[in-house]
Amino acid sequence: MIKFFARSLLAKMIGLFLAVSLIPIVLVGTLSYWSAMSAFQKIQFTNLEEAADVRKSQIISYLNQTMMDVKFLSSLDVVLNSSNQLRSAVVENSGNSRDGNPDIRNDDYSNACKDLNPIFKRFMEVLGNESSGYDDIYIIDGVSGMVLYSFKRRQEVGTSLKNGPLRESGLAKVWDRVSRTRKPATVDFSSFALSGAPEMFLATPYGLDTTGNPNFIMTIGIKPNKIIKIMKTAIGVGETGETRLVGQDRIMRSDTRSGSESAFFRKRDEMKPAGLALKGETGGVVGEDITGEPSLVFYMPAGISKDENLGADFEWAIISDIDLKEALASTVDLVWRIVFIGLTIALIVAILAFLAARGLSKPIRMMSEQASRISEGDLTVEMTAGKRKDEIGQLSESFSTMVENLRQQTREILDGVNILMSSSTEISATSSELAASASETSSAVSETTTTVEELKQTVSLSSEKAKSVADRSHLTFQIAQGGKKSTEETISRMNLIKSQMESIGETVVRLSEQSLSIEEIITAVKDLAEQSKLLAVNASIEAARAGEQGKGFAVVAQEIKSLADQSRQATDQVRTILDEIRASISAVVMATEQGNRAVDAGSKQSREAGAAIDEVTKSVHEAAQALTVVVASSEQQSVGVEQVSEAMDSIDQAMRQNVEGTRQLETAARNLELLGQRLKDFVNKFKV
């Protein structure tokens, strides 16, 4: 292969064209690939962060809303009055019974529940549906820890949370925290024996005595339905991504998108990101998901322990991940596009290089073949310069002229040899005595003439080679000039692309500013929906107390509540869409910045390539000038050798005149006859 490139001008020119075109493409493609991979990875981490942040906001909002419902129920006067009646009924029955357990089937307890049951029933009908996860409502004695009321499970009433069978439950833990801190409290999910499933409890104190201690504690137990629904939402995490919730015990607090069985409170997450998030750290890594597949993973704490309204002493970790193949799919597509473009350009350049090189190498190859025939003695070759007016055409025309001159000179030499042969035959009869003395002189002149002839051929060959190299230098100079113009056009187009990328960036910034205005409108609508919801609950309670006269008002309140829920759902949907728009805006901004950097890098490399081509052009021009001087020197040497040859002919003629005047004329004539025969044999090798 190396020998082929060293001997073939066609292969050299094709290789040069491919190298000049493919090296910048490979460099730009490599830089583009790494820049795109970094940009896409940052975009995916941003999407995962936004997905985790949305889940965090939804969970905190859900728990805060539940705590607001607990506080709302505890703030009702009828609840406080009924709680005092319940305490009296339960405590008195507890003290009179033999086993210490109160009998809640008595009339005192039933009378105390008459005012509470309609309120809590309406509350559970409106807010305690399956999607909210509300399981039961409890009223607990703040001092003794005795359960005074349960909306669904009457068997819990009278149970002591201090030393009874529920002393290790989450219900007992939330009572203990509220009674000690006198503030609202939230405890994490744990197994609850009465419901047979994990439950979470939120509680608040009410009915404070003169010392500030709570007489009663209002508690709501919730199941994981709502939290599982929030975490299984697939928005913002792609086809393979998911978001999961992990407790401080490393046990899952949500289900996963993969797997047919529920992972809540069954599956553990021992991955490093979960541990970092539980320590309060936030970040993203390239690692593995819970199934061990390579993924992009983002982790952050849920922030439950930092929310003062919840009063929680625990923390959850939110983990968002997406399969690495899906995350970097766009980068793989970019690589294939770069390879396709590079191969297409290489094919086009190879075709153009082949056509250009063939146009140069074909006439040179033809002249080389004809020169080889001339070197073998065939002077009948015909040189065709064609219609070319460039250096190749001039070289072909000069070569044709040289062959014609050589053919004419050979004919003249052949005629002279014939004359010499006839003359030497006539003289040989009378010059036998003079030939002996002229023999030595004739031999010396013959050898000198042969040496001069060889020197003449050597100088002629050197002159031809110098002309050929000079012509190639001029051609290389023209190619370098063309490369310089192409580089200048590339720099101009790079500047145009940069201006267009800056215009796109300005448009995206204006779109981001308009999204902030939409966010303010959404917040106002959501606040109005919350107030309408609270008003609807109050109206439902007042309608329940009014009895038959308040049924019409209860229907209106229910419609207001429905409209408030619809408004809230609509605002959540608009907020989700707005978040996706922001994510897209962020992606466009980052892609625009990366595009600007890539364009700047390409422009810089094009300028450097232009400077390098300019230096090559100068070097080639200087070499061409030097070769011109060499050609001129070779021509002068050729003229000098020609003069020496003419001088030797003069010496030969003088020698013959001397031989004619000597008695050794016969020997000289014989030698001339032999010399004539040799010349004839030599000339007969050429075809004219």
C-alpha positions as CSV (number, residue, x, y, z in Angstrom):
1,M,0.0,0.0,0.0
2,I,2.8,2.4,0.9
3,K,4.6,1.6,-2.3
4,F,1.4,2.2,-4.3
5,F,1.0,5.7,-2.8
6,A,4.7,6.4,-3.3
7,R,4.5,5.5,-7.0
8,S,1.0,6.6,-8.0
9,L,0.2,10.3,-8.5
10,L,-3.5,9.5,-8.7
11,A,-3.4,7.8,-5.3
12,K,-1.4,10.6,-3.7
13,M,-3.9,13.3,-4.8
14,I,-6.9,11.2,-3.7
15,G,-5.3,10.6,-0.3
16,L,-4.5,14.3,0.1
17,F,-8.1,15.4,-0.8
18,L,-9.5,12.9,1.7
19,A,-7.1,13.9,4.5
20,V,-7.9,17.7,4.0
21,S,-11.6,17.0,4.1
22,L,-12.0,14.3,6.7
23,I,-9.6,15.6,9.4
24,P,-11.7,18.7,10.2
25,I,-14.9,16.6,10.0
26,V,-13.5,14.0,12.5
27,L,-12.3,16.7,14.9
28,V,-15.6,18.7,14.8
29,G,-17.6,15.5,15.0
30,T,-15.7,14.3,18.1
31,L,-16.1,17.6,19.9
32,S,-19.8,17.8,19.0
33,Y,-20.3,14.3,20.3
34,W,-18.8,15.0,23.7
35,S,-20.5,18.4,24.0
36,A,-23.9,16.9,23.0
37,M,-23.5,14.0,25.5
38,S,-22.6,16.4,28.3
39,A,-25.6,18.7,27.4
40,F,-28.1,15.8,27.1
41,Q,-26.9,14.4,30.4
42,K,-27.4,17.8,32.1
43,I,-30.9,18.1,30.5
44,Q,-31.9,14.7,31.8
45,F,-30.6,15.5,35.3
46,T,-32.7,18.7,35.2
47,N,-35.8,16.7,34.1
48,L,-35.2,14.2,36.9
49,E,-34.8,17.0,39.4
50,E,-38.0,18.7,38.3
51,A,-39.9,15.4,38.5
52,A,-38.6,14.8,42.0
53,D,-39.3,18.4,43.0
54,V,-42.9,18.1,41.7
55,R,-43.4,14.9,43.7
56,K,-41.9,16.6,46.7
57,S,-44.3,19.6,46.4
58,Q,-47.3,17.3,45.9
59,I,-46.5,15.2,49.0
60,I,-45.8,18.2,51.2
61,S,-49.0,19.9,49.9
62,Y,-51.0,16.7,50.6
63,L,-49.7,16.3,54.1
64,N,-50.2,20.1,54.8
65,Q,-53.8,19.8,53.5
66,T,-54.4,16.8,55.8
67,M,-53.0,18.8,58.8
68,M,-55.3,21.7,57.8
69,D,-58.3,19.3,57.9
70,V,-57.2,18.0,61.3
71,K,-56.9,21.6,62.6
72,F,-60.2,22.5,61.0
73,L,-62.1,19.7,62.8
74,S,-60.5,20.6,66.1
75,S,-61.5,24.2,65.8
76,L,-65.2,23.5,65.7
77,D,-67.0,24.4,68.9
78,V,-69.3,21.5,68.6
79,V,-66.3,19.2,68.5
80,L,-64.9,20.7,71.7
81,N,-68.2,20.4,73.6
82,S,-68.8,16.9,72.4
83,S,-65.2,16.0,73.4
84,N,-65.9,17.1,77.0
85,Q,-69.0,14.9,77.1
86,L,-67.1,11.9,75.6
87,R,-64.5,12.3,78.3
88,S,-67.1,12.2,81.1
89,A,-68.9,9.2,79.6
90,V,-65.8,7.1,78.9
91,V,-64.0,7.9,82.1
92,E,-67.0,7.3,84.3
93,N,-67.8,4.0,82.6
94,S,-64.2,3.1,82.9
95,G,-64.1,3.7,86.6
96,N,-67.4,1.8,87.3
97,S,-66.6,-1.3,85.2
98,R,-65.0,-4.4,86.7
99,D,-62.3,-4.9,84.1
100,G,-61.5,-1.2,83.5
101,N,-62.8,-1.2,80.0
102,P,-65.8,1.2,79.4
103,D,-69.1,0.1,77.9
104,I,-69.7,2.6,75.1
105,R,-73.2,1.2,74.4
106,N,-74.6,3.3,77.3
107,D,-76.8,6.3,76.7
108,D,-74.3,8.9,77.8
109,Y,-71.8,7.9,75.2
110,S,-74.5,7.7,72.5
111,N,-75.8,11.2,73.4
112,A,-72.2,12.6,73.2
113,C,-71.8,11.2,69.7
114,K,-75.1,12.6,68.2
115,D,-73.5,15.9,67.4
116,L,-70.1,14.5,66.3
117,N,-71.2,11.7,64.0
118,P,-73.0,13.8,61.4
119,I,-70.1,16.2,61.1
120,F,-67.5,13.5,60.8
121,K,-69.7,11.5,58.4
122,R,-70.1,14.5,56.1
123,F,-66.4,15.2,56.4
124,M,-65.5,11.7,55.3
125,E,-68.0,11.7,52.5
126,V,-66.6,14.9,51.1
127,L,-62.9,14.6,51.8
128,G,-62.4,11.0,53.1
129,N,-62.8,9.2,49.7
130,E,-60.5,6.5,48.5
131,S,-58.1,8.9,46.6
132,S,-57.4,11.0,49.7
133,G,-56.3,8.0,51.8
134,Y,-58.2,9.1,54.9
135,D,-58.9,6.0,57.1
136,D,-60.3,7.1,60.4
137,I,-60.8,10.0,62.8
138,Y,-59.8,9.8,66.5
139,I,-60.3,12.0,69.6
140,I,-57.7,11.1,72.3
141,D,-57.6,12.3,75.9
142,G,-54.5,14.5,76.1
143,V,-53.6,13.6,79.7
144,S,-54.4,9.9,80.1
145,G,-53.9,8.9,76.4
146,M,-57.3,7.1,76.3
147,V,-59.1,6.9,73.0
148,L,-62.3,8.8,73.5
149,Y,-63.8,8.5,69.9
150,S,-63.2,6.6,66.7
151,F,-65.4,7.3,63.7
152,K,-65.1,3.8,62.1
153,R,-63.9,1.4,64.9
154,R,-65.8,1.5,68.2
155,Q,-63.6,-1.2,69.7
156,E,-60.7,1.2,70.0
157,V,-62.7,3.5,72.4
158,G,-61.5,3.3,75.9
159,T,-58.1,1.8,74.9
160,S,-55.1,3.3,76.7
161,L,-52.3,4.4,74.4
162,K,-50.0,4.7,77.4
163,N,-50.0,1.0,78.5
164,G,-52.7,-0.7,76.4
165,P,-52.3,-3.0,73.4
166,L,-51.7,0.0,71.1
167,R,-48.8,1.4,73.1
168,E,-46.3,0.6,70.3
169,S,-48.5,1.8,67.4
170,G,-48.2,5.0,65.4
171,L,-51.3,6.3,67.1
172,A,-49.6,6.1,70.5
173,K,-46.5,7.8,69.1
174,V,-48.4,10.7,67.7
175,W,-50.3,11.2,71.0
176,D,-47.0,11.1,73.0
177,R,-45.4,13.8,70.8
178,V,-48.4,16.1,70.8
179,S,-48.9,15.8,74.6
180,R,-45.2,16.6,75.2
181,T,-44.6,19.3,72.6
182,R,-48.1,20.9,72.7
183,K,-47.8,21.3,68.9
184,P,-49.1,19.4,65.8
185,A,-47.2,16.3,65.0
186,T,-46.9,13.7,62.2
187,V,-45.5,10.1,62.5
188,D,-44.3,7.9,59.7
189,F,-46.1,4.9,58.3
190,S,-46.0,1.8,60.5
191,S,-48.1,-1.4,60.8
192,F,-51.4,-0.7,62.5
193,A,-53.0,-3.8,64.0
194,L,-56.6,-2.6,63.9
195,S,-56.6,-1.9,60.1
196,G,-54.2,-4.6,59.2
197,A,-52.1,-2.3,57.0
198,P,-49.5,0.5,57.4
199,E,-50.9,3.8,58.5
200,M,-49.6,7.3,59.0
201,F,-51.1,9.6,61.7
202,L,-51.4,13.4,61.9
203,A,-52.6,15.1,65.1
204,T,-53.1,18.5,66.6
205,P,-53.9,19.6,70.2
206,Y,-57.1,21.5,71.2
207,G,-59.0,22.5,74.3
208,L,-55.9,23.8,76.2
209,D,-56.2,24.2,79.9
210,T,-54.9,27.2,81.9
211,T,-51.4,25.8,82.0
212,G,-51.3,25.3,78.2
213,N,-51.6,21.5,78.2
214,P,-54.0,20.0,75.7
215,N,-57.1,18.4,77.0
216,F,-57.8,16.6,73.7
217,I,-55.9,15.6,70.6
218,M,-57.6,15.4,67.2
219,T,-56.0,12.7,65.0
220,I,-56.5,11.4,61.4
221,G,-55.1,8.1,60.2
222,I,-54.2,7.9,56.5
223,K,-53.4,5.0,54.3
224,P,-50.7,5.2,51.5
225,N,-53.2,5.4,48.6
226,K,-52.7,9.1,47.8
227,I,-48.9,9.0,48.2
228,I,-48.6,5.9,46.0
229,K,-50.7,7.6,43.3
230,I,-48.5,10.7,43.4
231,M,-45.3,8.8,43.1
232,K,-46.5,6.5,40.3
233,T,-47.3,9.5,38.0
234,A,-45.0,9.1,35.0
235,I,-44.9,12.7,33.9
236,G,-41.3,14.0,33.3
237,V,-39.3,10.8,33.7
238,G,-39.5,9.2,30.2
239,E,-40.6,5.7,29.3
240,T,-38.1,3.9,31.5
241,G,-37.8,6.4,34.4
242,E,-39.6,6.4,37.7
243,T,-39.6,8.2,41.0
244,R,-39.6,6.3,44.3
245,L,-40.0,7.3,48.0
246,V,-37.7,5.7,50.6
247,G,-38.1,6.0,54.4
248,Q,-35.3,6.4,57.0
249,D,-35.5,2.6,57.5
250,R,-34.6,2.2,53.8
251,I,-38.1,0.6,53.2
252,M,-40.1,1.8,50.2
253,R,-42.9,4.3,50.8
254,S,-44.2,4.0,47.3
255,D,-44.6,1.4,44.5
256,T,-42.5,1.1,41.4
257,R,-43.6,1.3,37.8
258,S,-41.9,-2.1,37.2
259,G,-43.1,-5.2,38.9
260,S,-46.6,-6.6,39.3
261,E,-46.6,-6.7,43.2
262,S,-46.8,-3.7,45.5
263,A,-43.4,-2.5,46.8
264,F,-44.8,-0.3,49.5
265,F,-43.5,-1.3,52.9
266,R,-42.1,-4.5,51.4
267,K,-39.0,-3.7,49.3
268,R,-35.8,-2.1,50.5
269,D,-33.6,0.4,48.7
270,E,-29.9,-0.1,49.8
271,M,-28.5,2.1,47.0
272,K,-26.1,4.9,47.8
273,P,-28.3,7.8,46.5
274,A,-31.0,6.9,49.0
275,G,-28.5,7.1,51.9
276,L,-27.2,10.5,50.7
277,A,-30.7,11.9,50.3
278,L,-31.6,10.8,53.8
279,K,-28.5,12.7,55.1
280,G,-30.0,15.8,53.5
281,E,-27.9,15.9,50.4
282,T,-29.1,16.6,46.9
283,G,-27.4,15.7,43.6
284,G,-27.2,13.4,40.5
285,V,-25.0,10.5,39.6
286,V,-24.5,8.0,36.9
287,G,-25.2,4.7,38.6
288,E,-27.7,1.9,38.9
289,D,-31.4,1.9,39.5
290,I,-33.1,-0.4,42.1
291,T,-33.0,-3.3,39.6
292,G,-29.3,-2.9,38.9
293,E,-29.6,-1.4,35.4
294,P,-27.2,1.5,34.4
295,S,-29.2,4.7,34.9
296,L,-29.0,8.4,35.6
297,V,-30.1,8.9,39.2
298,F,-31.2,12.1,41.0
299,Y,-31.7,12.1,44.7
300,M,-33.0,14.7,47.2
301,P,-34.7,14.8,50.7
302,A,-38.5,15.2,50.7
303,G,-38.2,18.0,53.3
304,I,-40.9,16.7,55.6
305,S,-38.8,17.1,58.8
306,K,-38.2,20.8,57.9
307,D,-41.9,21.7,57.5
308,E,-42.9,23.3,60.8
309,N,-46.6,22.8,60.1
310,L,-46.2,19.0,60.1
311,G,-44.0,18.7,63.2
312,A,-42.4,15.5,61.8
313,D,-39.4,13.9,63.4
314,F,-38.6,11.7,60.3
315,E,-37.4,12.2,56.7
316,W,-38.1,10.6,53.4
317,A,-35.8,10.4,50.3
318,I,-37.1,11.0,46.8
319,I,-35.1,9.1,44.1
320,S,-35.7,9.8,40.4
321,D,-33.9,7.7,37.7
322,I,-34.0,6.9,34.0
323,D,-32.4,4.2,32.0
324,L,-29.0,5.3,30.6
325,K,-29.8,4.1,27.1
326,E,-33.0,6.2,26.9
327,A,-31.2,9.2,28.5
328,L,-28.4,9.2,25.9
329,A,-30.5,8.0,22.9
330,S,-30.2,11.4,21.3
331,T,-26.4,11.3,21.6
332,V,-26.3,7.9,19.8
333,D,-28.5,9.3,17.0
334,L,-26.1,12.3,16.7
335,V,-23.1,9.9,16.4
336,W,-24.8,8.0,13.6
337,R,-25.7,11.2,11.8
338,I,-22.1,12.4,12.1
339,V,-20.8,9.1,10.7
340,F,-23.3,9.2,7.8
341,I,-22.4,12.9,7.0
342,G,-18.7,12.1,7.2
343,L,-19.0,9.0,4.9
344,T,-21.1,11.0,2.4
345,I,-18.5,13.8,2.3
346,A,-15.7,11.3,2.0
347,L,-17.4,9.7,-1.0
348,I,-18.0,13.0,-2.7
349,V,-14.4,14.2,-2.0
350,A,-13.1,10.8,-3.3
351,I,-15.1,11.1,-6.5
352,L,-14.0,14.7,-7.1
353,A,-10.4,13.9,-6.2
354,F,-10.4,10.9,-8.6
355,L,-11.7,13.1,-11.4
356,A,-9.2,15.9,-10.8
357,A,-6.3,13.5,-10.3
358,R,-7.2,11.5,-13.4
359,G,-7.2,14.7,-15.4
360,L,-3.7,15.4,-14.3
361,S,-2.2,11.9,-14.2
362,K,-3.5,10.6,-17.5
363,P,-1.5,12.9,-19.8
364,I,1.6,12.5,-17.6
365,R,1.2,8.7,-17.8
366,M,0.9,8.9,-21.6
367,M,4.0,11.0,-21.9
368,S,5.8,8.6,-19.6
369,E,4.9,5.6,-21.9
370,Q,6.0,7.5,-25.0
371,A,9.3,8.5,-23.3
372,S,9.9,4.9,-22.5
373,R,9.4,4.0,-26.2
374,I,11.8,6.7,-27.3
375,S,14.4,5.4,-24.8
376,E,14.1,2.0,-26.6
377,G,14.9,3.7,-29.9
378,D,11.4,4.2,-31.4
379,L,11.2,7.8,-32.7
380,T,8.0,7.2,-34.6
381,V,5.8,8.1,-31.6
382,E,3.3,11.0,-32.1
383,M,2.7,13.4,-29.2
384,T,-0.8,14.8,-29.0
385,A,-1.1,17.9,-26.7
386,G,-4.9,18.1,-27.3
387,K,-6.7,21.3,-26.5
388,R,-5.3,21.8,-23.0
389,K,-3.8,25.3,-22.4
390,D,-2.4,24.6,-19.0
391,E,1.1,23.5,-17.9
392,I,0.4,19.9,-18.9
393,G,-0.6,21.0,-22.4
394,Q,2.6,23.1,-22.7
395,L,4.7,20.2,-21.5
396,S,3.1,17.9,-24.0
397,E,3.7,20.4,-26.8
398,S,7.4,20.8,-25.8
399,F,7.8,17.1,-25.6
400,S,6.4,16.7,-29.1
401,T,8.7,19.3,-30.5
402,M,11.7,17.6,-28.9
403,V,10.8,14.3,-30.4
404,E,10.4,15.8,-33.9
405,N,13.8,17.6,-33.6
406,L,15.4,14.3,-32.4
407,R,13.9,12.4,-35.3
408,Q,15.2,15.0,-37.8
409,Q,18.7,15.0,-36.3
410,T,18.8,11.2,-36.4
411,R,17.9,11.3,-40.2
412,E,20.7,13.8,-40.8
413,I,23.2,11.6,-38.8
414,L,22.1,8.6,-40.8
415,D,22.7,10.4,-44.1
416,G,26.1,11.6,-42.9
417,V,27.1,8.0,-41.9
418,N,26.2,6.7,-45.3
419,I,28.4,9.4,-46.9
420,L,31.2,8.7,-44.5
421,M,31.0,4.9,-45.3
422,S,31.4,5.5,-49.0
423,S,34.2,8.1,-48.6
424,S,36.2,5.9,-46.2
425,T,36.0,3.0,-48.6
426,E,37.5,5.1,-51.5
427,I,40.2,6.5,-49.3
428,S,41.2,3.2,-47.6
429,A,42.9,2.0,-50.9
430,T,45.4,4.8,-50.9
431,S,45.8,5.6,-47.1
432,S,47.2,2.4,-45.6
433,E,50.5,4.1,-44.6
434,L,48.9,7.2,-43.1
435,A,46.2,5.2,-41.1
436,A,48.8,3.8,-38.6
437,S,49.9,7.2,-37.3
438,A,46.3,8.5,-37.0
439,S,45.0,5.5,-35.2
440,E,45.8,6.6,-31.6
441,T,44.4,10.2,-32.3
442,S,41.2,8.7,-33.8
443,S,40.6,6.4,-30.7
444,A,41.1,9.4,-28.3
445,V,38.7,11.6,-30.3
446,S,36.1,8.7,-30.4
447,E,36.1,8.2,-26.7
448,T,35.9,11.9,-26.0
449,T,33.0,12.3,-28.4
450,T,31.1,9.3,-26.7
451,T,31.7,10.9,-23.2
452,V,30.4,14.3,-24.4
453,E,27.3,12.6,-25.9
454,E,26.5,10.8,-22.7
455,L,27.0,14.0,-20.7
456,K,24.6,15.8,-23.2
457,Q,21.9,13.1,-22.6
458,T,22.3,13.4,-18.8
459,V,22.0,17.2,-18.9
460,S,18.9,16.9,-21.2
461,L,17.2,14.3,-18.8
462,S,17.9,16.6,-15.8
463,S,16.4,19.5,-17.5
464,E,13.2,17.5,-18.3
465,K,12.9,16.4,-14.7
466,A,13.4,19.9,-13.4
467,K,10.6,21.2,-15.7
468,S,8.3,18.4,-14.6
469,V,8.8,19.2,-10.9
470,A,8.3,23.0,-11.6
471,D,5.0,22.3,-13.3
472,R,3.8,20.2,-10.3
473,S,4.8,23.0,-7.9
474,H,2.7,25.4,-9.9
475,L,-0.3,23.0,-9.8
476,T,0.2,22.5,-6.0
477,F,0.2,26.3,-5.5
478,Q,-3.2,26.6,-7.4
479,I,-4.7,23.8,-5.2
480,A,-3.5,25.6,-2.0
481,Q,-5.1,28.9,-3.2
482,G,-8.4,27.0,-3.7
483,G,-8.2,25.6,-0.1
484,K,-7.7,29.0,1.3
485,K,-10.8,30.4,-0.5
486,S,-12.9,27.4,0.8
487,T,-11.7,28.1,4.4
488,E,-12.7,31.8,4.2
489,E,-16.2,30.7,3.0
490,T,-16.5,28.3,5.9
491,I,-15.6,31.0,8.5
492,S,-18.3,33.3,6.9
493,R,-21.0,30.6,7.2
494,M,-20.0,29.9,10.8
495,N,-20.6,33.6,11.7
496,L,-24.0,33.5,10.1
497,I,-25.0,30.3,12.1
498,K,-23.8,32.0,15.3
499,S,-26.0,35.1,14.7
500,Q,-29.1,32.8,14.2
501,M,-28.3,30.9,17.4
502,E,-28.2,34.1,19.4
503,S,-31.6,35.2,17.9
504,I,-33.1,31.8,19.1
505,G,-31.7,32.4,22.6
506,E,-33.4,35.8,22.9
507,T,-36.8,34.4,21.8
508,V,-36.5,31.6,24.4
509,V,-35.7,34.1,27.2
510,R,-38.8,36.1,26.3
511,L,-40.9,32.9,26.4
512,S,-39.5,32.1,29.9
513,E,-40.5,35.6,31.2
514,Q,-44.0,35.1,30.0
515,S,-44.3,31.7,31.8
516,L,-43.6,33.5,35.1
517,S,-46.8,35.6,34.6
518,I,-48.8,32.4,34.0
519,E,-47.4,31.0,37.3
520,E,-48.8,34.0,39.2
521,I,-52.2,33.6,37.7
522,I,-52.2,29.8,38.5
523,T,-51.3,30.6,42.2
524,A,-54.2,33.1,42.4
525,V,-56.7,30.6,41.0
526,K,-55.5,27.8,43.3
527,D,-55.9,30.1,46.4
528,L,-59.4,30.9,45.3
529,A,-60.2,27.2,45.0
530,E,-58.8,26.5,48.5
531,Q,-61.0,29.2,50.0
532,S,-64.0,28.0,48.1
533,K,-63.4,24.4,49.4
534,L,-63.2,25.6,53.0
535,L,-66.3,27.7,52.6
536,A,-68.1,24.6,51.1
537,V,-67.1,22.4,54.1
538,N,-68.3,25.1,56.6
539,A,-71.5,25.4,54.6
540,S,-72.0,21.6,54.7
541,I,-71.5,21.5,58.4
542,E,-74.0,24.3,59.0
543,A,-76.5,22.6,56.6
544,A,-76.1,19.4,58.6
545,R,-76.9,21.2,61.8
546,A,-79.9,22.9,60.3
547,G,-81.5,19.5,59.5
548,E,-84.2,19.3,56.9
549,Q,-84.2,23.1,56.4
550,G,-80.6,23.1,55.3
551,K,-80.8,20.4,52.6
552,G,-81.0,22.9,49.8
553,F,-78.1,24.8,51.2
554,A,-76.1,21.6,51.5
555,V,-76.6,20.9,47.7
556,V,-75.3,24.4,46.9
557,A,-72.3,23.8,49.2
558,Q,-71.6,20.5,47.5
559,E,-71.6,22.2,44.1
560,I,-69.3,24.8,45.3
561,K,-67.0,22.1,46.7
562,S,-67.1,20.3,43.3
563,L,-66.3,23.5,41.4
564,A,-63.4,24.2,43.8
565,D,-62.0,20.7,43.2
566,Q,-62.3,21.1,39.5
567,S,-60.5,24.5,39.7
568,R,-57.8,23.0,41.8
569,Q,-57.3,20.0,39.4
570,A,-57.3,22.4,36.4
571,T,-54.6,24.5,38.0
572,D,-52.5,21.4,38.8
573,Q,-52.8,20.3,35.2
574,V,-51.8,23.8,34.0
575,R,-48.9,23.9,36.4
576,T,-47.7,20.5,35.2
577,I,-47.9,21.7,31.5
578,L,-46.1,24.9,32.5
579,D,-43.3,22.8,34.2
580,E,-42.9,20.8,31.0
581,I,-42.7,24.0,29.0
582,R,-40.0,25.3,31.4
583,A,-38.1,22.1,31.1
584,S,-38.3,22.4,27.3
585,I,-37.2,26.0,27.5
586,S,-34.2,25.0,29.7
587,A,-33.3,22.3,27.2
588,V,-33.5,24.8,24.3
589,V,-31.4,27.3,26.2
590,M,-28.7,24.8,27.0
591,A,-28.7,23.3,23.5
592,T,-28.4,26.9,22.1
593,E,-25.4,27.6,24.4
594,Q,-23.8,24.4,23.4
595,G,-24.4,25.2,19.7
596,N,-22.8,28.7,20.1
597,R,-19.8,27.0,21.7
598,A,-19.5,24.4,19.0
599,V,-19.8,27.2,16.3
600,D,-17.1,29.3,18.0
601,A,-14.8,26.2,18.2
602,G,-15.5,25.4,14.5
603,S,-14.8,29.0,13.5
604,K,-11.6,29.1,15.4
605,Q,-10.4,25.8,13.9
606,S,-11.4,27.1,10.4
607,R,-9.3,30.3,10.9
608,E,-6.3,28.1,12.1
609,A,-6.8,25.9,9.0
610,G,-6.8,29.0,6.8
611,A,-3.6,30.3,8.3
612,A,-1.9,26.9,7.8
613,I,-3.0,26.7,4.2
614,D,-1.7,30.3,3.7
615,E,1.7,29.1,5.0
616,V,1.6,26.1,2.7
617,T,0.8,28.4,-0.2
618,K,3.8,30.6,0.5
619,S,6.1,27.6,0.8
620,V,4.9,26.1,-2.4
621,H,5.3,29.5,-4.2
622,E,8.9,29.8,-2.9
623,A,9.7,26.2,-4.0
624,A,8.3,26.9,-7.5
625,Q,10.5,30.0,-7.9
626,A,13.6,28.0,-6.8
627,L,12.7,25.2,-9.3
628,T,12.5,27.9,-12.1
629,V,16.0,28.9,-11.3
630,V,17.1,25.2,-11.4
631,V,15.5,24.8,-14.8
632,A,17.3,27.9,-16.2
633,S,20.6,26.5,-14.9
634,S,20.0,23.2,-16.5
635,E,19.3,24.9,-19.9
636,Q,22.5,26.8,-19.6
637,Q,24.4,23.6,-18.9
638,S,22.8,22.0,-21.9
639,V,23.9,24.9,-24.1
640,G,27.5,24.5,-22.8
641,V,27.6,20.8,-23.5
642,E,26.3,21.5,-27.0
643,Q,29.2,23.9,-27.5
644,V,31.6,21.3,-26.3
645,S,30.1,18.8,-28.8
646,E,30.5,21.2,-31.6
647,A,34.1,21.8,-30.6
648,M,34.8,18.0,-30.7
649,D,33.4,17.9,-34.2
650,S,35.8,20.6,-35.2
651,I,38.7,18.6,-33.7
652,D,37.6,15.6,-35.7
653,Q,37.6,17.5,-38.9
654,A,41.0,18.9,-38.2
655,M,42.3,15.4,-37.5
656,R,41.0,14.2,-40.9
657,Q,42.8,16.9,-42.7
658,N,46.0,15.9,-40.9
659,V,45.4,12.2,-41.8
660,E,45.0,13.2,-45.5
661,G,48.5,14.8,-45.5
662,T,50.2,11.8,-43.9
663,R,51.4,8.5,-45.1
664,Q,49.1,6.8,-42.5
665,L,46.0,7.8,-44.5
666,E,45.1,4.2,-45.2
667,T,45.0,3.2,-41.5
668,A,42.9,6.3,-40.7
669,A,40.5,5.5,-43.6
670,R,40.1,2.0,-42.3
671,N,39.4,3.3,-38.8
672,L,36.9,5.8,-40.3
673,E,35.3,2.9,-42.0
674,L,34.9,1.0,-38.8
675,L,33.7,4.1,-37.0
676,G,31.1,4.6,-39.8
677,Q,29.9,1.1,-39.4
678,R,29.4,1.5,-35.7
679,L,27.6,4.8,-36.2
680,K,25.4,3.1,-38.8
681,D,24.6,0.2,-36.4
682,F,23.8,2.7,-33.6
683,V,21.6,4.9,-35.8
684,N,19.7,1.8,-37.2
685,K,18.4,1.2,-33.7
686,F,16.1,4.3,-34.1
687,K,12.9,4.2,-36.1
688,V,12.3,7.5,-38.0
